[in-house]
Amino acid sequence: MTAHTDALLQLQALDDALLRLEDGSLSAAQLNDQARAAHALLAALPERYGPVLLQLLDRLESSALFTEESCSFSQSDLHTHLHGWMAKARAQLID
């Protein structure tokens, strides 16, 4: 497999993991670990993508400590931002 194919596979795996997080079958920590291990994906994207993803994941993991939505830790907003990040990453990889 090529590095590009590996990156696309890792992106799809992260997308699937986010859906599993949303249905409760995966924890924020597990998603965070999986994303941090997606080396081919992060290497294939422009440099700015990595820090943005890691910041979103850190905020998501912190938000998991709260039982209810908090102004500064809205899980639904973070999920929306992660879906947006993945869409932009997919567009970068496909172009």
C-alpha beads as a LAMMPS data file, in Angstrom:
LAMMPS data file: protein, C-alpha beads

95 atoms
94 bonds

1 atom types
1 bond types

-500.0 500.0 xlo xhi
-500.0 500.0 ylo yhi
-500.0 500.0 zlo zhi

Masses

1 110.0

Atoms # bond

1 1 1 0.000 0.000 0.000
2 1 1 1.069 3.538 -0.635
3 1 1 1.349 6.210 2.035
4 1 1 -1.637 7.976 0.430
5 1 1 -3.759 4.822 0.693
6 1 1 -2.676 4.354 4.308
7 1 1 -3.664 7.960 5.045
8 1 1 -7.121 7.466 3.509
9 1 1 -7.605 4.238 5.472
10 1 1 -6.595 5.937 8.712
11 1 1 -8.969 8.823 7.986
12 1 1 -11.836 6.393 7.386
13 1 1 -10.962 4.566 10.601
14 1 1 -11.055 7.874 12.511
15 1 1 -14.370 8.765 10.929
16 1 1 -15.753 5.380 12.001
17 1 1 -14.297 5.860 15.486
18 1 1 -16.023 9.246 15.821
19 1 1 -19.338 7.613 14.947
20 1 1 -18.642 4.939 17.566
21 1 1 -17.861 7.673 20.093
22 1 1 -21.197 9.275 19.306
23 1 1 -23.080 6.009 19.795
24 1 1 -21.266 5.351 23.070
25 1 1 -19.261 2.307 22.022
26 1 1 -15.906 4.132 22.128
27 1 1 -14.456 6.516 24.693
28 1 1 -12.950 9.913 23.967
29 1 1 -9.616 8.585 25.245
30 1 1 -9.731 5.693 22.768
31 1 1 -10.504 8.067 19.896
32 1 1 -7.664 10.314 21.032
33 1 1 -5.239 7.377 21.122
34 1 1 -6.314 6.199 17.677
35 1 1 -5.926 9.658 16.168
36 1 1 -2.484 10.155 17.696
37 1 1 -1.417 6.821 16.166
38 1 1 -2.590 7.868 12.665
39 1 1 0.933 8.795 11.577
40 1 1 0.371 8.231 7.858
41 1 1 -2.684 10.471 7.905
42 1 1 -1.005 13.295 9.775
43 1 1 2.097 13.053 7.561
44 1 1 0.012 13.245 4.372
45 1 1 -1.817 16.431 5.396
46 1 1 -0.528 20.000 5.510
47 1 1 1.326 20.670 8.750
48 1 1 -1.441 22.823 10.264
49 1 1 -3.880 19.883 10.356
50 1 1 -2.061 17.961 13.084
51 1 1 -2.147 20.615 15.817
52 1 1 -5.794 21.428 15.082
53 1 1 -6.814 17.774 15.350
54 1 1 -4.863 17.239 18.556
55 1 1 -6.370 20.375 20.118
56 1 1 -9.895 19.213 19.248
57 1 1 -9.203 15.760 20.642
58 1 1 -7.736 17.133 23.866
59 1 1 -10.802 19.327 24.344
60 1 1 -13.072 16.372 23.578
61 1 1 -11.304 14.188 26.122
62 1 1 -11.542 16.971 28.718
63 1 1 -15.245 17.398 27.973
64 1 1 -15.786 13.724 28.753
65 1 1 -15.049 14.572 32.397
66 1 1 -18.294 16.530 32.566
67 1 1 -21.646 14.798 32.825
68 1 1 -23.568 17.649 31.219
69 1 1 -22.844 20.142 28.480
70 1 1 -20.658 22.996 29.641
71 1 1 -20.259 26.356 27.926
72 1 1 -16.551 25.763 27.404
73 1 1 -16.785 22.016 26.748
74 1 1 -19.729 21.374 24.419
75 1 1 -19.329 17.795 23.237
76 1 1 -21.794 18.257 20.382
77 1 1 -19.858 21.295 19.124
78 1 1 -16.606 19.346 19.329
79 1 1 -18.159 16.447 17.378
80 1 1 -19.274 18.936 14.717
81 1 1 -15.774 20.421 14.530
82 1 1 -14.203 16.961 14.260
83 1 1 -16.571 16.014 11.430
84 1 1 -15.581 19.263 9.710
85 1 1 -11.887 18.543 10.220
86 1 1 -12.340 15.098 8.683
87 1 1 -14.202 16.505 5.677
88 1 1 -11.421 19.030 5.057
89 1 1 -8.759 16.359 5.513
90 1 1 -10.569 14.092 3.034
91 1 1 -10.708 16.945 0.519
92 1 1 -6.953 17.522 0.953
93 1 1 -6.187 13.852 0.386
94 1 1 -8.454 13.464 -2.627
95 1 1 -7.260 16.586 -4.462

Bonds

1 1 1 2
2 1 2 3
3 1 3 4
4 1 4 5
5 1 5 6
6 1 6 7
7 1 7 8
8 1 8 9
9 1 9 10
10 1 10 11
11 1 11 12
12 1 12 13
13 1 13 14
14 1 14 15
15 1 15 16
16 1 16 17
17 1 17 18
18 1 18 19
19 1 19 20
20 1 20 21
21 1 21 22
22 1 22 23
23 1 23 24
24 1 24 25
25 1 25 26
26 1 26 27
27 1 27 28
28 1 28 29
29 1 29 30
30 1 30 31
31 1 31 32
32 1 32 33
33 1 33 34
34 1 34 35
35 1 35 36
36 1 36 37
37 1 37 38
38 1 38 39
39 1 39 40
40 1 40 41
41 1 41 42
42 1 42 43
43 1 43 44
44 1 44 45
45 1 45 46
46 1 46 47
47 1 47 48
48 1 48 49
49 1 49 50
50 1 50 51
51 1 51 52
52 1 52 53
53 1 53 54
54 1 54 55
55 1 55 56
56 1 56 57
57 1 57 58
58 1 58 59
59 1 59 60
60 1 60 61
61 1 61 62
62 1 62 63
63 1 63 64
64 1 64 65
65 1 65 66
66 1 66 67
67 1 67 68
68 1 68 69
69 1 69 70
70 1 70 71
71 1 71 72
72 1 72 73
73 1 73 74
74 1 74 75
75 1 75 76
76 1 76 77
77 1 77 78
78 1 78 79
79 1 79 80
80 1 80 81
81 1 81 82
82 1 82 83
83 1 83 84
84 1 84 85
85 1 85 86
86 1 86 87
87 1 87 88
88 1 88 89
89 1 89 90
90 1 90 91
91 1 91 92
92 1 92 93
93 1 93 94
94 1 94 95
